[in-house]
């Protein structure tokens, strides 16, 4: 039955992230990758969606008083239910413009720490877009499937997915999550830490977009291993003393100091997860190590820091930014095999 309807409609998977929303289909792979940002137009007190995705993100910090740009997802969960629903529906309609009699089957990824209310809201937003059926999948499970971990086998695997809003830690075996932890410390908190560090130490105010650029360019989880200052970058912002624009140079060592606190919280959560592993699964993890996925996995030396503290091998997934959506696509293409990892929120 799944196969019959799939031929007649474009079934899609959605990684609804704090930073980006990625949509894939069984036939075409990734068909949309847009920032999870919405611009709202204020018309006499009534706010209506004005722009979504890349177009809305370009407006961040640059809008007139009548336009407000917001991220409806915060810390991996919905901060604004109405706007998040509009964004989900917009992205679904953007990729599903076929005239099929049957709506698409949709699989949406949710953080393991999200509440039933939050999961129900995400599910209903997708259903209201004309979906034939909506299933949910937990983020650690999707990331592990996308990273080619043997989640259905009677063997233990651990994945640490560091996204924009949450770091998801999952220990998996036999198609289920033996231990799951959703930590609201991830890419956004690293950006915040960089902003605060620069303001406190250099009296310079920078925006979220600049902080993200610094993290991606010279960000590191620890000081350079060769004891140098590492890579450098010119940064522009507003001087807090006299209010005029100013430019300065930052280096990799300084940014590693800036992000030290949130990185230590992620590492501590990994240690707690390992302490909760049943003994039989511990031996599997010692043998196979820890897999890192998500955009945060690209942070320089993060694998080294976790390896040093846990004394385990740490590997970065082949395509960490797309591990979750690749996992969802594998499930879409093999519904019979993976049906047990999907669920609905009642």
C-alpha positions, 0 to 999 in steps of 0.5 A, a space after each residue: 500500500 505504501 508503495 502504491 501511494 508513493 508512486 502516485 505522490 511525492 513522499 517527503 521527509 523534513 528535518 525541522 531544525 532550529 537553524 535550517 529546515 531541510 526537505 528531501 523526497 524519495 525520488 530527488 534527494 534533497 529538494 529544499 535547504 532553507 534557514 528556519 527564519 520567517 519575516 512578519 509584516 505588521 499591518 495595524 497590529 496584525 502580523 502576517 508572514 512576509 518572507 520565509 527562509 533565505 529571503 527572511 534571513 537576509 533581513 535579520 537585523 536590517 528591517 524597518 519597524 513594520 517588519 520583524 524577523 523571527 526564528 519560530 524554532 528555538 532550542 530545538 522546539 517551537 517558540 511560536 506555534 502559529 508562525 512555525 505552522 505557517 513555515 512548515 506549510 510554506 516549505 511543504 507547498 514549495 516542494 509539493 506542487 504536484 496535482 496528485 489526488 493523494 497528498 504526500 506521506 511526510 516524515 518529520 524529525 523531532 528532538 528526543 526531548 520535545 514534549 507531546 504538545 510540541 510534537 502534536 503541533 508539528 504533526 498537525 501543521 504537516 497534516 493541515 498542509 494536505 499530507 496523506 499521512 504524517 509520521 514522526 521520528 526522533 532526531 538521534 535515530 534519524 541521525 544514526 540511520 543517516 550515519 549508517 549505524 546498525 540501529 536495527 541490530 542487537 548491538 550498541 551504537 552512540 551518536 552525538 548530533 550537535 545541531 543549531 538548537 539542541 545537541 542530541 545524544 542517543 544510544 541505540 540498539 534493536 531499532 530503539 533508543 536505549 538512552 536519549 538526551 536532548 541538551 539545549 546547548 548547541 550552535 546557537 549557544 556557541 554564537 551567543 557565547 562568542 557575542 558575549 565574549 567579544 562584548 565583555 573583552 573588547 567592548 565590541 557589539 556584533 550580531 548573530 550573523 557575524 557570530 555565526 560567521 566567526 564560528 564557521 571560519 575560526 571556531 574551535 573546541 579547544 586552543 590550537 594543538 600546536 600552541 599557536 594563536 591559530 587562524 585569524 579573522 577581521 571582525 566589524 561591529 559597534 564600539 560600545 564606548 563611543 557607538 561608532 563602527 570599529 574593526 578588530 582582529 580575532 584569532 582561533 585561540 580566543 574563540 576557543 576560550 569563548 565557547 569553552 563553557 558550552 562545549 564543556 556542557 556538551 562533553 559532560 552530557 556525553 559522559 553522563 550518557 556513557 555512564 547510563 549504558 548497560 554493560 553489554 552495550 558498553 563493550 560495543 561502544 568501546 569497540 565502535 566509538 562515538 559518531 558525531 553528526 550535525 553542523 556542530 560536528 564541523 567545529 574544529 577539534 570537537 572530536 579531539 576534545 570528546 575523545 580526550 575526555 571519554 578515552 574513546 574513538 570519535 568519528 565525524 559522520 561522512 556528511 554531518 550537516 545532512 545526517 538527519 535528512 539522509 536518515 529520513 530519506 533512507 526510512 522513506 525508501 525502506 518503510 517496511 524495514 524501518 517502520 518500527 522507528 516511526 511513531 505518531 503523537 496522539 
